[in-house]
Amino acid sequence: MGALRSFESRSAMASRWRRRRMCVLIADTASPAALRTISATTALLETNAQPPVGSRVELRHPEAGAIGAEVRALSDDGVTIAFDYGEHSVAFALAAIAADMSRPAS
């Protein structure tokens, strides 16, 4: 019964890999950014940086490397960026997701 109970508890398992990975967003200057979501075409970052919509930026991830992007939207707490879809963007997104999922629990 105890095993079933811990198996059904999703919060501990989900929180282990859903921590936001710290990255660097390079616009005019380098700014810290927390990666909230990512796909092969877009990423949502929590950051204080507010580069203009349409401007080119670079996102640097500690394990996935770097990728160029375009700012698509701004919000009070972050920015949405879009990547050119291709092998590099898919590899970047998968590496970022895998890095977050394989981090040891602290």
trRosetta pair geometry for C-beta under 8 A, 3 or more apart (Angstrom, degrees):
i j d omega theta_ij theta_ji phi_ij phi_ji
1 4 5.7 -55 -154 34 36 112
1 5 6.4 38 150 -22 67 106
2 5 5.5 -54 -150 33 34 115
2 6 6.5 24 157 -11 68 104
3 6 6.1 -59 -148 40 31 102
3 7 6.1 33 154 -22 66 111
4 7 5.6 -56 -145 37 30 114
4 8 6.3 27 158 -17 65 108
5 8 6.1 -60 -151 36 27 107
5 9 6.8 30 151 -26 61 105
6 9 5.5 -49 -150 26 38 116
9 12 5.7 32 129 14 111 106
9 13 7.4 132 107 -5 72 97
10 13 5.7 -70 -155 48 47 106
10 14 5.4 37 156 -19 84 114
11 14 6.0 -58 -136 41 26 106
11 15 6.0 22 168 -18 64 112
12 15 6.3 -57 -141 36 23 106
12 16 6.9 38 155 -36 57 101
13 16 6.0 -48 -162 12 31 118
14 17 7.2 -84 -166 47 35 82
14 18 5.5 13 159 -14 75 130
15 18 5.7 -70 -125 45 32 106
15 19 7.3 60 174 -52 63 78
16 19 7.7 -57 162 -14 21 100
16 103 7.7 -177 162 79 74 88
16 105 5.0 -51 -132 -90 103 101
17 100 5.5 97 -175 136 81 81
17 101 4.3 24 -145 -116 140 53
17 102 7.9 52 -115 -16 112 27
17 103 6.8 146 -115 40 65 94
18 100 7.5 54 -103 161 20 121
19 100 6.9 -166 64 -156 72 95
19 103 6.9 -76 50 72 124 151
20 34 3.9 41 143 177 133 111
20 35 5.9 171 -166 62 80 55
20 36 6.0 -18 -117 -88 119 52
20 46 6.7 -3 -172 26 160 123
21 34 7.1 145 71 -156 35 62
21 35 4.7 -8 60 39 89 117
21 61 6.7 37 126 -148 132 97
21 62 7.1 -134 178 26 111 105
21 96 6.7 -159 54 -165 154 88
21 99 6.5 63 -105 105 153 114
21 100 5.2 -105 -41 -85 119 101
22 32 6.1 -28 -162 -162 104 102
22 33 7.4 134 -159 75 56 41
22 34 5.9 -37 -97 -98 58 67
22 35 7.8 -152 -80 2 9 84
22 62 7.4 45 80 -23 75 121
23 32 7.6 132 76 -163 43 54
23 33 4.9 -36 73 75 91 93
23 34 7.3 145 21 -108 81 17
23 35 5.3 72 -12 -44 124 102
23 45 7.0 -88 58 -124 123 121
23 59 5.8 10 156 -173 142 88
23 60 6.0 161 -174 81 87 53
23 61 5.0 -38 -112 -95 112 60
23 62 7.2 -134 -103 -17 61 75
24 30 5.2 -11 -175 -165 116 103
24 31 7.1 142 -160 69 64 36
24 32 6.5 -47 -104 -104 62 43
24 33 6.6 125 -130 21 12 93
24 59 7.6 152 80 -159 51 45
24 60 4.4 -8 58 58 98 109
25 30 7.4 145 76 -155 44 51
25 31 5.0 -25 63 65 94 92
25 32 7.7 32 17 124 85 9
25 33 4.2 69 -22 -27 109 141
25 45 6.1 119 -64 142 133 166
25 47 5.5 -11 14 -110 143 169
25 49 5.3 -143 89 39 131 155
25 51 7.8 -139 150 -11 120 124
25 57 5.9 -3 -175 172 89 133
25 58 7.6 154 -160 80 45 49
25 59 5.9 -17 -106 -104 68 69
25 60 7.9 -160 -73 23 24 75
25 79 7.3 103 -144 54 163 136
25 81 7.9 -178 -130 -40 116 146
26 29 7.7 -113 -145 128 59 21
26 30 5.3 -22 -100 -97 76 71
26 31 7.9 169 -85 20 30 69
26 57 6.1 156 79 -170 56 76
26 58 4.2 -7 55 58 113 97
26 59 7.7 -155 20 -71 78 24
26 60 6.6 56 -18 -13 109 108
27 31 7.0 0 16 7 100 115
27 49 5.7 153 6 -176 132 132
27 51 3.8 -152 -130 -79 147 129
27 55 6.5 55 -148 119 104 135
27 57 4.8 -34 -88 -110 74 105
27 71 7.9 27 -107 -50 120 130
28 51 7.2 164 -7 -106 84 98
29 49 7.9 -157 71 -112 83 114
31 47 5.5 92 125 -172 121 121
31 48 6.4 -136 -168 62 130 79
31 49 3.8 164 54 -53 164 119
32 47 6.7 -177 98 -124 52 91
33 45 4.1 -4 -179 -176 121 128
33 46 6.7 151 -163 71 64 47
33 47 3.9 -29 -107 -72 86 123
33 49 6.9 -49 -74 22 107 120
33 59 7.3 -81 72 -132 146 92
33 78 7.7 100 -148 -136 96 94
33 79 7.8 -58 -130 42 130 106
34 45 6.6 142 67 -163 44 68
34 46 4.2 -11 56 55 103 105
34 47 7.2 178 20 -61 64 69
35 38 5.9 -11 -175 -41 116 117
35 43 6.4 -52 -140 -170 91 119
35 44 8.0 104 -165 77 51 54
35 45 6.1 -36 -100 -106 46 77
35 61 7.0 25 -51 -108 146 107
35 96 6.4 -119 171 -176 166 128
35 100 7.6 -123 88 -68 124 135
36 43 8.0 131 51 175 70 73
36 44 4.5 -55 67 100 113 98
36 45 6.4 177 7 -106 91 20
36 46 5.6 96 -48 -26 113 93
36 78 6.9 -16 -6 -130 135 171
37 42 7.9 17 107 108 98 92
37 43 6.7 -179 93 -150 57 52
37 44 4.6 32 44 34 92 108
38 42 7.5 -162 -144 100 44 50
38 43 4.4 0 -108 -109 80 93
38 44 7.7 -137 -65 25 50 63
38 93 5.0 -173 141 -133 107 86
38 96 5.2 -3 71 94 165 142
38 97 6.6 -144 73 -57 113 87
39 42 5.5 23 47 48 100 72
39 43 7.4 -166 26 -72 57 56
39 93 5.8 7 167 -139 19 149
40 83 7.2 -108 159 70 45 127
40 85 6.0 61 135 -130 101 86
40 89 5.0 94 -174 123 69 100
40 90 4.5 4 -124 -92 120 65
40 93 4.8 -109 -80 13 51 152
41 82 6.1 -10 162 -153 77 82
41 83 5.8 -147 -148 55 32 84
41 85 5.2 -18 -94 -78 94 100
41 89 6.6 58 -83 152 40 144
42 72 7.1 -46 -126 19 112 149
42 80 6.2 -3 -171 -176 116 96
42 81 6.7 159 -153 85 64 47
42 82 5.1 -29 -97 -103 81 66
42 83 7.0 -153 -72 11 29 80
43 59 6.5 51 58 -93 155 172
43 69 7.2 -68 31 -114 109 162
43 80 7.3 170 85 -152 43 54
43 81 5.3 -8 57 58 89 94
43 83 7.5 58 -10 -26 98 105
43 93 7.9 -158 -74 -103 100 92
44 78 6.3 65 176 130 78 143
44 79 7.8 176 -151 89 50 38
44 80 5.3 -22 -101 -101 72 79
45 59 7.4 -158 -65 -117 142 121
45 78 5.2 -179 93 -162 53 110
45 79 5.4 -10 59 59 100 81
45 80 7.7 171 19 -88 73 30
45 81 6.8 21 -2 0 115 108
46 77 5.5 -21 -138 149 87 97
46 78 4.5 -72 -106 -80 38 121
47 78 5.5 87 27 -125 66 68
47 79 6.0 -34 50 12 113 103
49 79 6.6 -47 89 -15 90 139
50 74 5.7 57 -146 -142 85 136
50 79 7.1 176 -115 -72 43 115
51 55 4.8 -115 159 68 111 137
51 57 5.6 158 43 -69 168 124
51 71 5.1 -164 92 -54 105 153
51 79 6.9 46 38 -125 87 157
52 55 4.6 96 66 -26 82 119
52 71 6.7 143 96 69 38 145
53 71 5.3 -128 -121 114 38 104
53 72 6.8 20 -146 179 91 13
53 73 6.6 26 -111 -94 114 28
53 74 6.3 -108 -61 -15 95 100
54 70 6.6 -17 -149 -175 29 106
54 71 6.4 -37 19 68 24 89
55 70 7.2 163 83 -151 30 65
55 71 5.1 19 52 18 77 120
56 68 6.4 -10 -170 -170 103 104
56 69 7.4 150 -155 82 58 38
56 70 5.9 -40 -98 -97 57 68
57 68 7.5 153 85 -156 39 57
57 69 5.5 -27 68 69 85 88
57 70 7.4 138 21 -111 80 19
57 71 6.0 72 -7 -49 122 92
57 81 6.2 -91 61 -118 123 136
58 66 5.6 8 177 -173 110 110
58 67 7.1 164 -155 82 68 32
58 68 5.5 -39 -100 -99 76 57
58 69 7.1 141 -107 20 26 80
59 66 6.8 164 85 -150 47 59
59 67 5.5 -13 58 59 94 83
59 69 5.8 27 -10 2 108 131
59 81 6.5 169 -45 75 126 159
60 65 7.4 -76 -143 154 65 32
60 66 4.6 -19 -101 -97 75 91
61 64 3.7 18 80 45 137 102
61 65 6.4 10 56 43 89 30
61 66 7.4 180 20 -80 68 39
61 67 8.0 13 0 7 106 98
61 92 7.2 134 21 -169 137 91
61 95 7.3 139 97 105 141 104
61 96 5.2 -81 -149 -98 164 102
61 99 7.3 153 158 41 119 156
62 99 7.4 164 77 178 87 155
63 95 6.0 -156 120 159 93 100
63 96 7.1 150 73 -100 97 46
63 98 8.0 -121 121 84 139 87
63 99 3.8 155 57 -99 150 145
64 67 7.7 -34 129 -18 112 112
64 91 8.0 152 -159 129 92 70
64 92 5.0 85 169 -157 121 64
64 93 7.8 70 -143 -52 148 12
64 95 3.8 141 -112 98 83 114
64 96 4.3 -25 -45 -59 148 77
64 99 6.5 -113 -42 -7 87 138
65 92 6.6 -100 60 -113 96 90
65 95 7.2 34 10 92 90 156
67 83 5.8 -13 152 -116 130 124
67 88 6.6 156 -118 143 105 105
67 89 6.5 105 -154 -104 144 66
67 92 4.7 18 -51 -118 141 166
68 83 7.4 118 86 -130 54 77
68 84 7.5 13 85 8 98 104
69 81 3.9 54 141 164 141 120
69 82 6.0 150 -165 69 93 33
69 83 5.2 -55 -103 -80 90 64
70 81 6.6 152 72 -160 33 75
70 82 5.2 -25 60 59 88 91
71 74 7.2 19 175 -59 119 86
71 79 5.9 -52 -136 -174 101 121
71 80 7.5 104 -163 78 58 53
71 81 5.7 -46 -99 -103 46 77
72 80 4.7 -59 67 104 102 99
72 81 6.3 150 6 -123 90 20
72 82 4.8 76 -46 -20 127 109
73 79 7.1 164 88 -158 53 53
73 80 4.2 20 50 39 95 116
74 78 7.8 -171 -155 103 51 40
74 79 5.5 -20 -109 -107 63 77
74 80 7.8 -129 -62 20 26 76
75 78 5.3 8 57 56 103 70
75 79 7.3 -162 24 -74 74 33
75 80 7.7 67 -12 -20 103 92
83 89 4.0 150 126 -121 138 126
83 92 7.2 -176 -120 62 164 141
84 89 6.4 -165 80 -42 50 133
85 89 5.6 -98 -126 56 35 147
85 90 7.8 53 -162 -45 70 88
86 89 5.5 95 47 13 61 99
86 90 7.2 -119 105 -2 31 94
87 90 5.9 -60 -148 39 30 110
87 91 6.1 27 157 -17 67 110
88 91 5.8 -57 -144 40 28 109
88 92 6.2 32 156 -23 64 108
89 92 5.6 -50 -143 35 31 114
89 93 6.3 30 158 -17 64 106
90 93 6.0 -56 -148 38 28 108
90 94 6.3 24 157 -14 64 110
91 94 5.9 -57 -143 41 28 109
91 95 6.1 28 158 -19 65 109
92 95 6.0 -60 -148 37 25 108
92 96 6.3 24 155 -18 63 109
93 96 5.8 -57 -147 37 29 111
93 97 6.3 26 157 -16 65 108
94 97 5.8 -55 -144 39 31 109
94 98 6.0 29 158 -17 66 110
95 98 5.8 -54 -140 41 29 110
95 99 6.2 34 157 -24 63 106
96 99 5.8 -53 -147 32 27 112
96 100 6.6 23 156 -15 61 107
97 100 6.0 -60 -153 38 30 108
97 101 6.2 22 155 -14 67 112
98 101 5.8 -61 -143 41 31 108
98 102 5.9 13 164 -9 68 116
99 102 6.3 -68 -139 44 23 99
99 103 6.9 46 157 -49 60 92
100 103 6.2 -32 -156 -7 31 115
